Amino acid sequence: MGSPVSTVGRVGSIRPKMLGRHSARPVRVKRPASGFWLIGPILYASLIGLFPWSILRVGDFRDLENYSARLRAISRYGSGYYDLGSGILDYFSNEFVWYWILVKSIDFGVSSQAFFVGISVISAFVSALFVCRKSGKLLFLLFLINPVSIDLYLSQIRSALAISVVLIGILCWQRWTRANWSKQRIMSVSAFLIAPFIHSSMILVIAAFFFAKFLEARGARSRWPVGLLAVVGGLGLAIAIIVFGNLMLSELGDRRDLSTTATRSALYIFPWFAFIGLIYFGASGREKNSWIHAFSLTILTFTVVCEMLGVAMFRMVAFSLPVLILSLSKLIPASRHFSYLFFAAYSCVLFVYWVGI
């Protein structure tokens, strides 16, 4: 009698453990092959690079003329025509890496038109890849087809290239540890170091990213109001730039004046002010602590405050649009659907003015 009972007991004690181990196994979700996520970005980059946007747009892409003039000067007078200084601060203020890219394009005999299209296609591809990889959906690429993005990729190509390098750094980002330095971490650090030497304003984007990651880490460990702190951080950064921006530029030997650049109208900026409210109040519980949520609120607050107080910083929205799109995708359903319609309507209005209808 004792033997059967003990056997049953042993079986009974073993079986639940086996079931427990089996139930604890993570469910494997089949994801599309990595090549699948290249289809959308390739199509989007091709659309940006090959479609004749200049025919639709009212006016020319003015920034391209500045790049063309610099290419002509380097080609005619040599790579030493521009004095880039000799120290790290000189290289930063004169955006040494961008100048080096211009010189190399001339050395390899690349025409200015091919150079411009190449930078546009590369930048558009990286932004689209970022959106696809982070969202898991190709549909969100439709939100990148708007005048804000198109102007960035086709006109402000230096800015577009710089932000694409930053996005590569974010894609390669992993949790920091002192041990086991991987190739991805090295690529991430390298991207963050290189981008400001292509366009110095990347310092602001990278600072916002690190601030957002800090808030994400603190929000996961405590009950920090991540969204509120992100708004306060964006406000503080805007005040610092407004008060000390020109002083910092002069100390770096940069002749640019932040107060002389034309700002956007209040009506143009208002939708982005509305997005601050949508993202702040519409984020789901878990997403309220994410770096995407914090980064979006920081950048939007910074941009709106600067533009309203006379310092042109709208390009920060153009830089951050891939992350802003991700932020909208993570809102609660009601806010998410409304934000999609609102963003689509805003893009349509921009296209109306963009093509001069």
C-alpha positions in Angstrom: 0.0 0.0 0.0 2.8 2.4 0.9 4.6 1.9 -2.4 1.8 2.9 -4.8 1.0 5.9 -2.7 4.6 7.1 -2.6 4.8 6.5 -6.3 1.7 8.7 -6.9 3.2 11.3 -4.6 6.4 11.3 -6.6 4.6 11.5 -9.9 2.3 14.2 -8.5 5.2 16.2 -7.3 7.1 16.0 -10.6 4.3 16.7 -13.0 3.4 20.2 -11.8 7.1 21.2 -12.1 7.1 19.9 -15.7 4.0 21.8 -16.5 5.4 24.9 -14.8 8.5 24.7 -16.9 6.5 24.2 -20.0 4.1 27.1 -19.3 7.0 29.4 -18.5 8.6 29.1 -21.9 8.3 32.3 -23.9 5.9 32.1 -26.8 7.9 32.5 -30.0 6.2 35.0 -32.3 7.2 34.7 -35.9 8.6 37.9 -37.2 9.2 38.8 -40.7 12.7 38.2 -42.1 15.1 41.1 -41.7 15.0 41.6 -45.5 11.2 42.3 -45.3 11.9 45.5 -43.4 14.2 46.8 -46.2 11.4 46.8 -48.7 9.5 49.8 -47.3 12.6 52.0 -46.6 14.0 51.3 -50.1 10.7 52.3 -51.7 10.4 55.4 -49.6 14.0 56.4 -50.3 13.4 55.8 -54.0 10.3 58.0 -53.9 12.3 60.8 -52.2 15.2 60.6 -54.6 13.5 59.9 -57.9 10.2 61.8 -57.8 10.4 65.3 -59.3 9.4 67.2 -56.1 11.0 70.4 -57.3 8.3 70.6 -60.0 5.5 70.6 -57.4 7.2 72.8 -54.8 6.7 76.6 -54.9 10.3 78.0 -55.1 13.6 76.2 -55.2 15.4 74.3 -52.5 17.5 77.2 -51.5 19.9 75.4 -49.2 21.2 73.4 -52.1 22.7 76.5 -53.7 24.8 77.0 -50.6 26.2 73.5 -50.9 26.8 73.9 -54.6 28.7 77.1 -54.0 30.9 75.4 -51.5 31.5 72.5 -53.8 32.5 74.8 -56.6 34.9 76.7 -54.3 36.6 73.6 -53.1 36.8 72.2 -56.7 38.3 75.5 -58.0 40.7 76.5 -55.1 41.4 73.2 -53.5 40.6 71.5 -50.1 42.5 74.2 -48.2 40.3 77.0 -49.4 38.3 77.1 -46.1 40.1 77.6 -42.9 38.7 75.0 -40.5 41.1 75.8 -37.6 43.2 73.2 -35.7 41.5 72.4 -32.5 38.5 70.2 -31.6 36.3 73.2 -31.0 37.2 74.7 -34.4 36.4 71.4 -36.0 33.1 71.3 -34.2 32.1 74.9 -35.1 33.2 74.4 -38.7 31.6 71.0 -39.0 34.7 69.2 -40.1 33.2 65.9 -41.1 30.8 67.5 -43.5 33.6 69.5 -45.1 35.6 66.2 -45.4 32.7 64.5 -47.2 32.5 67.4 -49.6 36.2 67.2 -50.4 36.0 63.4 -50.9 33.1 63.7 -53.2 35.2 66.0 -55.4 38.2 63.7 -55.2 36.1 60.8 -56.5 34.6 62.9 -59.3 31.0 62.8 -58.1 28.9 65.5 -59.7 27.0 67.9 -57.4 23.6 66.5 -58.5 24.6 62.9 -57.9 26.0 63.9 -54.5 22.8 65.7 -53.5 20.6 62.8 -54.6 22.8 60.3 -52.9 22.7 62.1 -49.5 18.9 62.5 -49.8 18.4 58.8 -50.6 20.7 57.6 -47.8 19.1 59.9 -45.2 15.5 59.0 -46.2 16.4 55.3 -46.1 17.8 55.5 -42.6 14.8 57.4 -41.3 12.4 55.0 -42.8 14.3 52.0 -41.6 14.3 53.5 -38.1 10.5 53.9 -38.2 10.0 50.4 -39.5 12.3 48.7 -37.0 11.0 50.5 -34.0 7.3 50.4 -34.9 7.2 47.0 -36.6 4.8 48.4 -39.3 5.5 49.7 -42.8 2.3 51.7 -42.8 3.9 54.4 -40.7 6.1 55.4 -43.6 3.1 57.2 -45.0 3.5 59.8 -42.2 7.0 60.5 -43.5 5.6 61.7 -46.8 5.0 65.3 -45.8 6.7 68.7 -46.6 8.6 68.8 -43.3 10.4 65.6 -44.1 10.8 66.2 -47.9 12.3 69.6 -47.3 14.8 68.1 -44.9 15.9 65.3 -47.2 16.0 67.3 -50.4 17.1 70.8 -49.2 18.7 70.6 -45.8 20.8 67.6 -46.8 23.6 68.2 -44.3 21.0 68.2 -41.5 19.4 65.1 -43.0 22.7 63.2 -43.1 23.6 64.3 -39.5 20.3 63.1 -38.1 20.5 59.8 -40.0 23.8 59.2 -38.3 22.1 59.9 -34.9 19.3 57.5 -35.7 21.9 54.8 -36.5 23.4 55.4 -33.1 20.0 55.1 -31.5 19.2 51.8 -33.4 22.6 50.4 -32.2 21.9 51.5 -28.6 21.9 48.9 -25.9 21.9 49.0 -22.1 25.2 50.4 -20.9 27.6 48.1 -19.1 31.3 48.4 -18.5 31.9 44.9 -19.7 31.3 43.1 -23.0 31.7 46.0 -25.3 29.9 44.9 -28.5 30.1 46.2 -32.1 26.7 47.8 -31.6 27.9 49.8 -28.7 31.0 50.9 -30.6 28.8 51.9 -33.5 26.4 53.8 -31.3 29.2 55.8 -29.6 30.9 56.5 -32.9 27.6 57.8 -34.4 27.0 60.1 -31.5 30.5 61.5 -31.7 30.5 62.0 -35.5 27.1 63.5 -36.0 27.9 66.9 -34.4 30.8 67.4 -36.7 28.4 67.1 -39.6 25.9 69.5 -38.1 26.5 71.1 -34.7 22.8 71.2 -33.8 23.0 67.4 -33.3 24.3 68.2 -29.9 20.8 69.3 -28.9 19.2 66.1 -30.3 21.8 63.8 -28.6 21.4 65.7 -25.3 17.6 65.3 -25.6 18.1 61.5 -26.2 20.4 61.0 -23.2 18.0 63.1 -21.0 15.1 60.9 -22.2 17.0 57.7 -21.5 17.8 59.0 -18.0 14.2 59.7 -17.3 13.2 56.3 -18.7 15.7 54.6 -16.3 14.5 56.7 -13.3 10.8 56.2 -14.2 11.3 52.4 -14.3 12.8 52.4 -10.7 10.5 55.0 -9.1 7.4 57.0 -9.6 9.0 59.9 -11.3 6.6 62.0 -13.4 8.6 61.3 -16.6 6.3 63.3 -18.9 6.2 66.4 -16.6 10.0 66.3 -16.2 10.4 66.0 -20.0 8.3 69.1 -20.5 10.3 71.0 -17.8 13.5 69.8 -19.4 12.4 71.1 -22.8 11.4 74.4 -21.3 14.7 74.7 -19.5 16.7 73.9 -22.6 14.7 76.5 -24.6 15.4 79.2 -22.0 19.1 78.3 -22.0 19.3 78.6 -25.8 17.4 81.8 -25.9 19.4 83.5 -23.2 22.9 82.0 -23.8 22.7 80.6 -27.4 24.4 83.5 -29.1 27.0 83.8 -26.4 28.0 80.2 -26.8 28.2 80.5 -30.5 30.5 83.5 -30.3 32.7 81.7 -27.8 33.0 78.9 -30.3 33.9 81.3 -33.1 30.6 80.7 -34.9 29.3 83.8 -36.7 25.7 82.6 -36.8 23.1 84.7 -34.9 20.1 82.7 -33.6 17.9 85.8 -33.4 18.2 86.8 -37.0 16.7 83.7 -38.5 13.0 83.9 -39.4 10.7 81.9 -37.1 7.4 80.1 -38.0 4.1 81.7 -37.4 2.0 80.9 -34.4 -0.6 79.2 -36.6 2.2 77.0 -38.1 3.4 76.1 -34.7 0.0 75.5 -33.1 -0.4 71.9 -34.3 2.9 70.9 -32.6 1.7 72.6 -29.4 -1.4 70.4 -29.7 0.8 67.3 -30.1 2.4 68.1 -26.8 -1.0 67.7 -25.1 -1.9 64.6 -27.1 1.4 62.9 -26.2 1.4 64.0 -22.6 -2.2 63.0 -21.8 -2.7 60.2 -24.3 0.3 57.9 -23.6 -0.6 54.5 -22.2 0.5 53.5 -18.7 3.7 51.7 -19.6 4.7 54.1 -22.4 4.6 57.0 -20.1 8.1 56.0 -18.9 9.6 55.2 -22.3 12.4 57.3 -23.8 10.3 57.9 -26.9 7.6 59.6 -24.8 10.1 61.7 -22.9 12.2 62.6 -26.0 9.1 63.7 -28.0 7.8 65.9 -25.2 11.3 67.4 -24.6 11.8 68.2 -28.3 8.3 69.6 -28.9 8.4 71.8 -25.8 11.8 73.1 -26.7 10.8 73.9 -30.3 7.5 75.5 -29.5 8.9 77.8 -26.8 11.9 78.8 -29.0 9.7 79.6 -32.0 7.2 81.6 -29.9 10.0 83.6 -28.3 11.8 84.5 -31.6 14.5 81.8 -32.0 14.1 79.6 -35.1 14.3 76.0 -34.0 11.6 74.3 -36.1 14.2 72.1 -37.7 14.3 70.2 -34.4 10.8 68.9 -35.3 12.0 67.8 -38.7 15.0 66.1 -37.2 12.9 64.2 -34.6 9.9 63.4 -36.8 10.7 59.6 -36.9 10.6 59.5 -33.1 7.5 61.7 -32.9 5.7 59.3 -35.3 6.6 56.4 -33.0 5.4 58.4 -30.0 2.0 58.9 -31.6 1.8 55.2 -32.4 2.1 54.3 -28.7 -0.9 56.4 -27.4 -4.1 54.9 -26.1 -6.5 54.0 -29.0 -8.7 57.1 -28.8 -5.8 59.5 -28.7 -3.8 57.5 -31.3 -6.6 57.5 -33.9 -7.3 61.2 -33.4 -3.5 62.0 -33.6 -3.3 60.1 -36.9 -6.2 62.0 -38.4 -4.9 65.3 -37.0 -1.4 64.7 -38.4 -2.7 63.6 -41.8 -4.9 66.8 -42.0 -1.9 68.9 -41.0 0.3 67.3 -43.7 -2.4 67.9 -46.3 -2.6 71.6 -45.4 1.2 71.9 -45.6 1.1 70.3 -49.1 -1.5 72.8 -50.2 0.8 75.7 -49.3 3.9 73.8 -50.5 2.7 73.3 -54.0 1.0 76.8 -54.1 -2.6 75.7 -54.7 
